[in-house]
Amino acid sequence: MTSSSWADFQAAEPAFADTVRQRFQQYKHHVLATVRKDGSPRVTGLEVEFRLGEPFLGMMPNSRKALDLRRDPRFAVHANPGPDAEMADGDVRISGRAVEVTDPAVLAAFIDEVKPPEPFHLFRVELTEVVRIGLEGGDTLLIQTWRPGRPLRSFRRGNDDGSLTDAP
């Protein structure tokens, strides 16, 4: 599956990228899904830091999620829906591959900005899919999806028969 940097996503769909970034920045803690050694999913909490122009996933050394990503870099991060879970700003998820950061200059710049507890693992994000689902008009879902090399797609799903229709 083709992956893309955050910069490429932002260049392709700047308004959508801003909406997704803002949604992740509303709350500190989010939910990460990784793949365990046996192939089953592991779901854990983490913080997503938008620094140096892209999202980073930081975690404690040798944590299960870090070891999962080192073995199999596939992940999905679901933005915290908020305290009331009404998701007034939509439900957002990014998926892709997590690439461990080993460049000393990038690590130093991240440490300088974030001041994380050390030691830690740091992963940058290569996107394979970005999804936002929100309510439109109270009872219609607006589903937006972006994948590398494709334009943003929007669908609507009403309460009637549950079918999807392309949104203009």
Secondary structure by P-SEA (a helix, b strand, c coil): cccccaaaaaaacaaaaaaaaaaaacccbbbbbbbccccbbbbbbbbbbbcccbbbbbbccccaaaaaaaacccccccccccccccccccbbbbbbbbbbbccaaaaaaaaacccccccbbbbbbbccbbbbbbbccccbbbbbbbcccccbbbbbbccccbbbbbcc
